[in-house]
Amino acid sequence: MKSTFDLFYGKSKLIYALPFFGMSIFFMIGATTHQKQSQSIAEPTSKQVPSNTAQQAASTVLITGANRGLGLEMARQFSADGYYVIGTARSPLEAIELKSFGVQVEQLDVTDIESVAALAKRLKGKQIDILINNAGYFGPIPLDQKQQKIDELNLEGVERCFEVNTLGPMRVTQALLPNLYAGKERKIINISTRAGILANSYHGGKGGAQGYGYKQSKAALNMFTRILAGDLKPDNFIVVSLAPGWVKTDMGTQLAEMTPEESILDVKKVIETLTPDHSGGFWFHDGSSLAW
Ligand SMILES: NC(=O)c1ccc[n+]([C@@H]2O[C@H](COP(=O)([O-])OP(=O)(O)OC[C@H]3O[C@@H](n4cnc5c(N)ncnc54)[C@H](OP(=O)(O)O)[C@@H]3O)[C@@H](O)[C@H]2O)c1
């Protein structure tokens, strides 16, 4: 019996290409349709922005999920630029490459209340200037496989997305607030994605229409950014969502557009350029403003 896709595309063998088609749509649709706002961070790209200043060199940055992917590259670049880096990993013993950068490695599972509390206890009294909530989870179905439609959706996977991508940053931020108040930069960076932009989520039944858990949990993360930015505004915090682009990591797959090095060069410059005027915003790695 022919499936809907057979009928739509004519040739059943195209079904096998759908996951890759869907995956490309998932991240690339944002590249073509995301609405860049008129506002832009003054010094946008890695090529144009000067390197770190002496003041920033003394700053402490804590990066969650720093044992691989974008978090690992953030740890490498911030460390190489003189920042004091605290990189967290669920399994520090296995974080060999992270340790090779000479950074402080701390155990953290953002879904585990005790793990978060233990981290806060170990770091008590230590100032943190920049918190990067980077740890993320795409879902039980990897990006390069056919995404689940609503009739077969695994709600436990959706719940896990919210636990890691939404509640995780909330737990970590809450627990480390005293450290952030003690810091001089007071920056909270929530690593988000164009996939969480509401306008990008409806693609007429194509693969890009799925990814329920990931997209919903990142949209909720963006709302957390907005609320937190307003909440902490009187205390001069800078709270933003930042989308790194589609990057070659385990999550982004090797089909992605950028290397981690390219993305994080930009991401780091954006973080360094942020001022209180940028707080509450959703920024792309190139320094442009994204619509929610
Ligand atoms: N790559 C892209 O194209 C892309 C695009 C847009 C946004 N992003 C966002 O960028 C961030 C990093 O993504 P990535 O591409 O580097 O992903 P990745 O390669 O899959 O790495 C994910 C990281 O998050 C950690 N993590 C997962 N669950 C965790 C938990 N419960 N507690 C603590 N850490 C946990 C992982 O640790 P383990 O090794 O222990 O699993 C790993 O270090 C994510 O927030 C993602 O949504 C990525």
The ligand as an ORCA input file, in Angstrom:
! r2SCAN-3c Opt
* xyz 0 1
  N      24.647     21.950     16.606
  C      23.692     22.758     16.098
  O      23.521     22.855     14.864
  C      22.852     23.602     17.014
  C      21.958     24.509     16.421
  C      21.182     25.323     17.233
  C      21.312     25.238     18.610
  N      22.173     24.334     19.169
  C      22.248     24.279     20.635
  O      23.595     24.373     21.048
  C      23.779     23.669     22.297
  C      24.924     22.685     22.143
  O      24.583     21.783     21.098
  P      25.630     20.770     20.442
  O      25.396     20.812     18.993
  O      26.974     20.991     20.972
  O      25.021     19.391     20.990
  P      25.745     18.008     21.324
  O      26.941     17.844     20.472
  O      24.673     16.987     21.278
  O      26.234     18.206     22.844
  C      25.257     18.371     23.845
  C      25.941     18.652     25.166
  O      24.911     18.810     26.159
  C      25.203     17.907     27.240
  N      24.010     17.444     27.927
  C      22.955     16.765     27.406
  N      22.093     16.462     28.386
  C      22.611     16.961     29.541
  C      22.200     16.968     30.879
  N      21.063     16.378     31.269
  N      22.975     17.581     31.809
  C      24.133     18.168     31.429
  N      24.602     18.176     30.180
  C      23.832     17.570     29.239
  C      25.928     16.744     26.572
  O      26.595     15.973     27.560
  P      26.816     14.359     27.368
  O      28.052     14.224     26.524
  O      26.984     13.859     28.745
  O      25.585     13.836     26.689
  C      26.843     17.506     25.630
  O      27.947     18.020     26.330
  C      22.432     23.003     22.589
  O      21.716     23.749     23.519
  C      21.738     22.994     21.236
  O      20.348     22.958     21.363
  C      22.941     23.522     18.405
*
